[in-house]
């Protein structure tokens, strides 16, 4: 679609965008963007509400987040098991939510 001389592409984001993971590699996830914005002091920006709600909804009943993109078999050693609760993804999520909610 062309709008006022600008090209707007209507496409769905890659499904990997919604697979919160660790370590960060060549596939970015939504949390990586939230981490950067939080570091820059924009963690409380209302425009991030839907992304933050996604992160919050990804938490399990024990207050942890699963590693949905663990890069198993793509690094020298597997850091964590894919799909299982992750101390690293949980740490990332807690830092982002703390920046957003205090």
Buried (B, 14 or more C-beta within 10 A) or exposed (E): EEEEEEEEEEEEEEEBBBBBBBEBEEEBBBBBBBBEBBEEEBBEEEEBEEBBEBBBEBBEEEEBBBBBBBBBEEEEEEBBEBEEBBEBBBEBBBBBBEBBEE
